[in-house]
């Protein structure tokens, strides 16, 4: 018998379910095991993350038979640029007449958020486009905006060396698309100069990098 099967939950996120008969009554899902709806062919699933996400898989929806043989029907993701960076609720319908396992034929996002994160992301991308520059992080070229550039003097062995701090903001989506994140202590190149990442702040829309020029 075909059924809807939910799997690949993320630890630390909240998952809830409701039925088409009672769409406003949500129950917390036990994520220690997969979820199979053997009697219902319509279900709503809501997921809430602990922070804004970029192209992050929340769970998989599969059509299965009684032996849990399956094909992957839908990958559900959270993604700030598409407006569902922190949560989304989706409606799934299973058509048992299609293929060996049935097929999830209807997937509708009925609620999503957080819109503030999306607006901040769009603002960051627009500023990068109009007034930004580029940085090179281990061969990966990414857009950024210079938000601070202060002359300093740093005391090191052998005397005082002239250097300067540089602060950059860079939208998180482009890093997620490359499957990388900036790391404190790593180096990058900006404007032909090499910098070490001294500080990293993660915001909803961007990374803020506090840099020190490498001598």
N, C-alpha and C positions, 0 to 999 in steps of 0.2 A: 504494500500500500504506500503510495507516495505521501511525502510529508515535507514540511518546511523545517530546515535544520539551521540553527544559528551557532557559529563557532568562531574561534580565534579572538576571544575577548582580550582586552588590555587590562593589565593589573592596575588598580588604583583609579579606574574610571567607574562611573555609575551607569548601570544598565537597567532599564525598566521596560515592561511590556504591557500591552493592553489589547483587548479584542475589538473587532468591528462592532460587536453588540454593545460594548461599554467603552467607547474610545476615550473617555475622560477619567477612567479608573485605572491608575497605573500601579503595577506591582514590581518590586525590586527583583531582578533576576539573580539567581545564584550562579556566579561566573566560575565556580570551581568545577563545573561540568558543562558540556554542551547542552543546548536547548533544542528539543524536537517537538514540533506540533503535529501530532499524528491525527488529531480529530478536527482541528481548525485549519481551513485553507485561507483564512484572512488573519493577519496579525499586524500590530503596530509595535515598533521597537524604538525606544528613545535612549540615546547615549549622551552622557555629559562628561567632558574631560576635565582634568584638574588645572589646565592652562591652555591658552590658545595654541592650536595645532596647524601645521602646514603639511598637506598631502599625507596625513597619517591614517593608516588603516585602523578603523574602529572595530570591525568584525566582518565575517563572511556570511552570506546567506546562500544556502544550498537547497536544491531539491533532491530528496533521497527516497530510497525504498526501505522496506522493513529491515534489510540487512545493512542499512546506512551506506550502501553504495551510492555514490553521488557524482554530480558535476558541479563546479562552482558557477553559480548563477549571477552573483552580484557581490562586488567588493564595496563596502560602505566606508567612506573616508570623512575625516574632519579636515577642513581647509579654510583658513581665514579669508583668502581672496574670493572664495565662492559664497561667503556669508555664513558658513557654519563652522567657525573656528573652535567654538567651545561646546556646542551641542547641536543635535539634530534629531528629529523624529520622523520615521518613515513607515509607510503602509506597504505591506507585501501581500500579494494574492497568488495562490498556487493553482494552476490549471492542471488537473490530474489526467487530462485526456491527451496531453502532449508528451511525446517521447517516452522512453522506458521509465524514467524517474518522475515524470511530471516536469513542469517548468514554471519558474517564477515569472509570470507574464506582466505583472503590474507593480511598479515601484514608484511611489510618489512621496516626495519630501513634504510633510505637512506642517513642519515647524523647524526653525533653525536660528542660530545666533552664534556668536555675539556680534551685532552690527557695528558696535564701537570699534572693535578690533579691525574690521574690514575697512572702515573709514580711515583709521590711522594708517593702515597698510597702503591704501590708495593715495593718501597724502604723501607718504614717504616715497612711493614710486614716482609721483609727479615731481617732487622736489629733486629727486635724483636725475630725472629726465631734463629738467630745466636748468638746474644749477649744480649738478653733481659731477663727480669724476669717477675714476676707476682705481681699483686696487688689485694687486696680484697676490693671491694667497696660494703658494705652492703650485703655481702654474694655472690656477683657476682665476680668471678675470671677472671681477664683480663690480657692480655699481655701488657708489657710496656718496655721502655728503660730508664735507669737512665742517664740523660744528665747534671746533676749538683749536687754536694754534698759538701757544704761549711760549715766549722765550724764557728759558730757565738756565740755571747753572747747577751742575750736578758734581758733587765731590766724589772722586774715585781715587784709587791708588795712583800716585804720581802727580796729583794736583787737581785743579779744577778744569773740567772739560766743558766747552760750550755745546749745548744740545737744546732740544726743545720738545715739548709734549705736543702731541697731536691727538685730537678726538674725532673719530669718524662714526657716523651712523650708516647702517647698511641694511636693506630690507631682508627679512628672514627667508622669504620664499625662494629667492635665487640660491641661497645656501642649501635649502631643502631639496631643490631641484637637482643639485649636484651631489646630494647625499653626504654633505659635510657640515661641520660646525666650527667656528673659530675656537681656539684653545688658548688659555692664558699661558704665556711663555713661548708661543709660536711666533714666527716672524712673517712679515708681509712687506710688499714693496708698494710705495705710493709716490708718484712723481719722480721716479728714479732713485728714491732714498729707501733704505731698509729700516724697518721699525720692529720692535718687540712689543707684543701685546702684554701690557702690564695689568690691565683691568678689563673685565667683560661684564656688561650689564645686558640682560635679556628682557626686552620689552614686548608688548603684544605684537607690534609690527616690525620691530627692528632689533639688531644687535648694536650696542654702543661700545666702541672699542677705544680704550685709553692706551695710547701708544707712546713709547720712548724711542727716540732715534738711536740706532745702533752705530757705534763708532767703528 
